[in-house]
Amino acid sequence: MSKTAVNTITIDRTIRRPAGGGLIGLLSMLAFGCGGLAAWRAEVSGWPVFYVVAAVCIIAGLLVPQTLKMANQWERAIVLRLGRLHSVRGPGLFLLIPFLDNVASWLDQRIQTTEFDAEEALSKDTVPINIDAVVFWQIHDPERAALEITDYRSAIERVAQTSLREMVGASELHTLLSDRKLGDALLREEIGRKIADWGVSVISVEIRDIGVPPALQDAMSRQAQAQRERQARILLGQAEQEVAAKFVEAAEIYARSPTALQLRAMNIIYETTKERGATILMPTSMVDAMNPGSIMGLVAAANAAPASKG
């Protein structure tokens, strides 16, 4: 993650030109067209009534954009009448009283995202870390979102960043690295509690990246390597212990049964003579302790098998 701080400017888009301007503009143009046609007819015929019709059409064309509004399915319009809240309109077409009503803001009720970060924040064990996260939120009460706070987008970003720094300061580094789901849940609860009065609800919070200083990364890598080496040595010692126990058990069996020891020695000799050109040096006492005839016959059979294959 880049260590360079990036300052983002949040643009408030709550007040903007409403959707449906094409239809409303078309109606206004039709009214102006009818007014022009009536004025031309009045000039041709000389009838004063056409001047009245032309005036009415022109006035209607001017008032259509002020009277008729359209909101998309996901939009809500905050309507004020003489400066006081009158209603929340939308979706679809709705009417306003010209010069008395006005749309103060248009709110988007779809799920939206806000990115935030905490750069060089100190954890509980005094480790400077950089964290990037994103919060998913949605307006559930358009009236409160429009009246309780000036710029809810910027406020959500500030609250999320402050909550992230508070969580980092109260948590140790290994907890943040090992249990991100817990951090996501804590941030979601804390941010949701702070912005609930604004008519905005938090859907989820996700920590995207946790950056630690390079020196600390190297130390953590060496620590993990040492722990793995320690675990490997422990496993090797346990294996040696189990092998030694099996050897002791086998020695006890061989001590109780000399025949079993002789069979084991014969098997060792047989396995050794499988390789062509192998030379075996055996003490005389060992040969005398076993059945020499059987041993030599076994050796001859083992040597003859590769020769016959060749």
DOKE-388852 format. One line per field, with one value per residue (C-alpha): residue number from 1; z, y, x; residue in one letter. Coordinates in pm, whole numbers, plus 50000, padded with zeros to 5 digits. Last residue first. Layout:
% DOKE-388852
resi = [NUM	...] .
zz = [Z	...] .
yy = [Y	...] .
xx = [X	...] .
resn = [A	...] .
END
This chain:
% DOKE-388852
resi = [310	309	308	307	306	305	304	303	302	301	300	299	298	297	296	295	294	293	292	291	290	289	288	287	286	285	284	283	282	281	280	279	278	277	276	275	274	273	272	271	270	269	268	267	266	265	264	263	262	261	260	259	258	257	256	255	254	253	252	251	250	249	248	247	246	245	244	243	242	241	240	239	238	237	236	235	234	233	232	231	230	229	228	227	226	225	224	223	222	221	220	219	218	217	216	215	214	213	212	211	210	209	208	207	206	205	204	203	202	201	200	199	198	197	196	195	194	193	192	191	190	189	188	187	186	185	184	183	182	181	180	179	178	177	176	175	174	173	172	171	170	169	168	167	166	165	164	163	162	161	160	159	158	157	156	155	154	153	152	151	150	149	148	147	146	145	144	143	142	141	140	139	138	137	136	135	134	133	132	131	130	129	128	127	126	125	124	123	122	121	120	119	118	117	116	115	114	113	112	111	110	109	108	107	106	105	104	103	102	101	100	99	98	97	96	95	94	93	92	91	90	89	88	87	86	85	84	83	82	81	80	79	78	77	76	75	74	73	72	71	70	69	68	67	66	65	64	63	62	61	60	59	58	57	56	55	54	53	52	51	50	49	48	47	46	45	44	43	42	41	40	39	38	37	36	35	34	33	32	31	30	29	28	27	26	25	24	23	22	21	20	19	18	17	16	15	14	13	12	11	10	9	8	7	6	5	4	3	2	1] .
zz = [48200	48372	48452	48605	48819	48973	49017	49275	49495	49463	49561	49865	49977	49933	50135	50418	50420	50440	50698	50945	51174	51473	51275	51017	51291	51463	51138	51099	50773	50485	50201	49849	49613	49243	49146	49407	49558	49792	50064	50084	50127	50395	50588	50558	50692	50989	51061	51040	51283	51529	51509	51583	51889	52040	52379	52306	51955	52102	52357	52086	51874	52162	52222	51852	51852	52145	51967	51656	51863	52030	51701	51558	51859	51818	51449	51530	51791	51547	51282	51530	51626	51259	51197	51495	51381	51032	51174	51390	51098	50887	51169	51202	50827	50828	51123	50930	50625	50829	50841	50584	50635	50323	50223	50555	50472	50628	50571	50518	50728	50769	50696	50835	51001	51354	51262	51173	51498	51575	51220	51233	51559	51460	51114	51252	51512	51255	51008	51284	51385	51023	50998	51258	51219	51106	51334	51632	51563	51560	51893	51912	52093	51887	51563	51662	51742	51413	51221	51405	51312	50945	50932	51100	50857	50550	50674	50735	50383	50236	50484	50376	50566	50834	51000	50725	50408	50566	50811	50533	50315	50585	50474	50299	50221	50323	50215	50395	50246	50419	50387	50688	50748	51055	51321	51600	51955	52106	52109	51744	51629	51314	51044	50781	50865	50553	50395	50089	50071	49896	49795	49815	49623	49791	49593	49737	49542	49732	49806	49550	49548	49635	49660	49338	49128	49317	49255	49074	49073	48815	48918	49234	49421	49664	50025	50161	50285	50479	50546	50340	50178	50076	50074	49873	49938	49625	49645	49385	49330	49095	48907	48999	48764	48813	48677	48812	48771	48437	48317	48432	48141	47881	48054	48043	47670	47613	47806	47616	47280	47375	47474	47150	46964	47127	46978	46626	46357	46134	46021	46322	46561	46379	46414	46788	46820	46641	46865	47174	47052	46993	47338	47491	47283	47393	47759	47709	47544	47824	48081	47889	47844	48200	48338	48600	48831	48804	49113	49489	49672	49465	49731	49594	49821	49778	49832	50001	49916	50169	50023	50201	49913	50000] .
yy = [43907	43768	43443	43639	43850	43534	43343	43587	43556	43181	43161	43382	43170	42852	43007	43096	42759	42573	42805	42767	43066	43110	42980	43256	43520	43388	43395	43769	43865	44067	44104	44208	44341	44291	44296	44450	44202	44072	44330	44239	43871	43946	44157	43884	43626	43850	43891	43516	43463	43716	43548	43215	43364	43435	43612	43842	43909	44019	44245	44396	44465	44654	44855	44937	45043	45278	45423	45487	45665	45886	45967	46069	46291	46452	46519	46671	46899	47000	47085	47292	47489	47547	47670	47906	48040	48106	48288	48504	48580	48687	48901	49077	49142	49277	49498	49653	49701	49898	49742	49773	49638	49618	49590	49615	49565	49744	49636	49765	50081	50274	50642	50845	51092	50963	50623	50783	50717	50373	50250	50358	50168	49852	49830	49902	49625	49377	49452	49422	49082	48969	49084	48833	48739	49069	49300	49070	49040	49419	49480	49656	49969	50221	50048	50061	50432	50503	50315	50501	50834	50735	50610	50925	51148	50956	50947	51324	51391	51197	51339	51695	51942	51714	51660	51792	51599	51267	51297	51324	51062	50790	50461	50607	50329	50241	50025	50115	50068	50010	50093	50051	50188	50073	50230	49974	50101	49772	49916	50014	50349	50499	50591	50626	50543	50498	50568	50462	50538	50313	50348	50126	50292	50549	50850	51178	51486	51813	52133	52073	52388	52472	52817	52983	52721	52466	52130	51820	51465	51218	50892	50785	51005	51280	51359	51618	51975	52069	52443	52716	52842	52488	52254	51932	51673	51455	51080	50879	50502	50460	50779	51111	51334	51694	51902	52248	52458	52303	52340	52703	52873	52663	52729	53105	53076	52872	53118	53417	53247	53158	53522	53645	53396	53551	53889	53777	53950	53646	53639	53804	53600	53281	53366	53424	53093	52908	53069	52975	52617	52594	52732	52470	52198	52318	52295	51945	51841	51996	51799	51476	51537	51664	51326	51318	51611	51874	51858	51898	51583	51566	51678	51648	51472	51595	51332	51391	51124	51048	50878	50552	50344	50000] .
xx = [52076	51771	51956	52243	52005	51848	52176	52310	51997	51992	52358	52298	52002	52203	52483	52245	52070	52395	52539	52251	52303	52528	52826	52782	52758	53067	53256	53187	53019	53158	52905	53005	52736	52805	52441	52208	51964	52234	52152	51786	51878	52134	51883	51623	51868	51943	51572	51518	51809	51663	51321	51484	51657	51308	51288	51579	51447	51111	51279	51495	51185	51020	51334	51355	50988	51049	51351	51142	50873	51132	51300	50961	50891	51231	51163	50825	50983	51256	50996	50793	51103	51185	50829	50848	51184	51048	50743	50969	51198	50899	50760	51096	51109	50752	50841	51128	50901	50641	50291	50010	49658	49444	49078	48892	48525	48227	47867	47512	47539	47213	47150	46859	47097	47028	47176	47511	47699	47554	47611	47975	48034	47846	48002	48348	48319	48190	48469	48730	48592	48601	48961	49076	49444	49594	49394	49445	49820	49849	49680	49346	49220	49417	49318	48949	48967	49145	48876	48598	48755	48784	48425	48293	48482	48363	48005	48016	48140	47850	47597	47655	47431	47288	46949	46721	46805	46909	46620	46362	46527	46500	46659	46962	47211	47565	47858	48182	48530	48862	49232	49463	49812	50004	50228	50289	50235	50102	49749	49785	49920	49768	50019	49746	49384	49174	48836	48640	48268	48020	47655	47349	47064	46840	46968	46839	46728	46738	46546	46271	46061	45704	45545	45667	45489	45277	45440	45322	45457	45583	45751	45934	45893	45800	45895	45657	45600	45910	45905	46071	45752	45668	45968	45980	46253	46267	46336	46526	46568	46273	46354	46194	45993	45883	45595	45520	45834	45932	45570	45537	45714	45538	45205	45270	45343	45029	44810	44954	44897	44538	44473	44625	44406	44100	44191	44088	44292	44281	44643	44804	44590	44682	45048	45003	44816	45095	45354	45158	45112	45485	45559	45331	45492	45836	45732	45597	45923	46129	45931	45985	46357	46409	46297	46572	46616	46890	47106	47106	47221	47539	47783	48134	48384	48739	49005	49338	49591	49860	50163	50250	50129	50000] .
resn = [G	K	S	A	P	A	A	N	A	A	A	V	L	G	M	I	S	G	P	N	M	A	D	V	M	S	T	P	M	L	I	T	A	G	R	E	K	T	T	E	Y	I	I	N	M	A	R	L	Q	L	A	T	P	S	R	A	Y	I	E	A	A	E	V	F	K	A	A	V	E	Q	E	A	Q	G	L	L	I	R	A	Q	R	E	R	Q	A	Q	A	Q	R	S	M	A	D	Q	L	A	P	P	V	G	I	D	R	I	E	V	S	I	V	S	V	G	W	D	A	I	K	R	G	I	E	E	R	L	L	A	D	G	L	K	R	D	S	L	L	T	H	L	E	S	A	G	V	M	E	R	L	S	T	Q	A	V	R	E	I	A	S	R	Y	D	T	I	E	L	A	A	R	E	P	D	H	I	Q	W	F	V	V	A	D	I	N	I	P	V	T	D	K	S	L	A	E	E	A	D	F	E	T	T	Q	I	R	Q	D	L	W	S	A	V	N	D	L	F	P	I	L	L	F	L	G	P	G	R	V	S	H	L	R	G	L	R	L	V	I	A	R	E	W	Q	N	A	M	K	L	T	Q	P	V	L	L	G	A	I	I	C	V	A	A	V	V	Y	F	V	P	W	G	S	V	E	A	R	W	A	A	L	G	G	C	G	F	A	L	M	S	L	L	G	I	L	G	G	G	A	P	R	R	I	T	R	D	I	T	I	T	N	V	A	T	K	S	M] .
END
